[in-house]
Amino acid sequence: MKRTIYTLQLFFIGIFLLVSIQKSFAIKQGEAISNTPLKTIFTQLQIADQLVVKTNLDSLLLNKKREDYQAAQLIVHSKNKEIVNLPIKIKSRGKSRRIMCDIPPLKLNFKKTDLSRLGLDQSFDKIKLVTHCQLDGSMENLLLKEYWTYRFYNNISPNSFRVKLIKITYLHDSDEKRKIDSYAVIIENSAEMALRIGGIIVKQYGVNTSQLVANDYHNLLVFNYMIGNTDWDVRFQQNVKLVKKKGQDKLIVVPYDFDQAKLVDAPYIKVNTKLRTPRVDNRYIMDPLYDPLVLANNIKQFKNFKKDGFQIHENCSYLKKKDKKRMSRYLESFYALL
């Protein structure tokens, strides 16, 4: 354990000191630094191939509807070697999935002092983890499909959340024979995402479309139409984040949480009662398309990704063939409508 931490310290300490000095003043002033080479727990996890979360599984499963943190140990492996071993706190999160899932999505909370000791930026000490939901693994395919949905949007725009698909073991702290092996998706910290693209997160309710960067706004509309997702609302910041760049009046809108999309096709999809007669494909234009020229460019971009960017799931060895075919057919139906 000490040797692992010491090795990581030597590797990251130089970059960490430089980033900390440059970044500290800007953060205090509420400004963003673009193109800063961040070293965070999320970027560290990009080189990992397996996680172990050791905690009281009984407490986690029985208290999933509560928002209390509980103690856990996070062990990170890369190429069969332990690279990180840290005490953390975890808690359940989400709305629908907290109710529907045996294992709800989790929020991982790291100690800032531990991150600093590893040479990692302590500003981003919380990250989201999406679980496979059911203990019997019956909904693991939904996790994989949501992961690829995030990856589709990564192809559309860098103004998006990065994600990491990883093997994970949930281990009972008092009986290591009790364990659950599956996959998980790690989602980039919101503030980290905003800083990476050169801005900061803002909370501004009641935003109208004219206050948004036109390209990102139309990307959001067309993408959610493509995947059949109605579980979002810019005005109330429902499953979207707003990012403001320095010197730019208009806001960038970044979507997340795609489990309610028809492309994912979870059994708990909610019907939006505010909409017209429900469509089988769940495709609706949720907001006005206010700039025809920008929209035309967006549509051209989507067409360009038809064979490459929106087919990357085909190479996923973990995703079942039938799910690949369903996703591909659903995407083809979008292009038929386009």
LINZI-V864089 format. One record per run of one state. SS is the DSSP state (helix for helix, strand for strand, loop for the rest). FROM is the first residue (numbers start at 1). LEN is the number of residues. If there is no record, write none. Layout:
ss=[SS;SS]
from=[FROM;FROM]
len=[LEN;LEN]
//
This chain:
ss=[loop;helix;loop;helix;loop;strand;loop;helix;loop;strand;loop;strand;loop;helix;loop;strand;loop;strand;loop;helix;loop;strand;loop;strand;loop;helix;loop;strand;loop;strand;loop;helix;loop;strand;loop;helix;strand;loop;helix;loop;strand;loop;strand;loop;strand;loop;strand;loop;helix;loop;helix;loop;helix;loop]
from=[1;2;29;41;46;50;56;57;63;70;79;81;93;96;101;103;104;106;111;112;118;126;131;133;134;140;157;163;173;179;188;190;197;199;203;209;212;213;214;228;233;234;238;239;240;246;251;256;292;305;312;316;321;338]
len=[1;27;12;5;4;6;1;6;7;9;2;12;3;5;2;1;2;5;1;6;8;5;2;1;6;17;6;10;6;9;2;7;2;4;6;3;1;1;14;5;1;4;1;1;6;5;5;36;13;7;4;5;17;1]
//
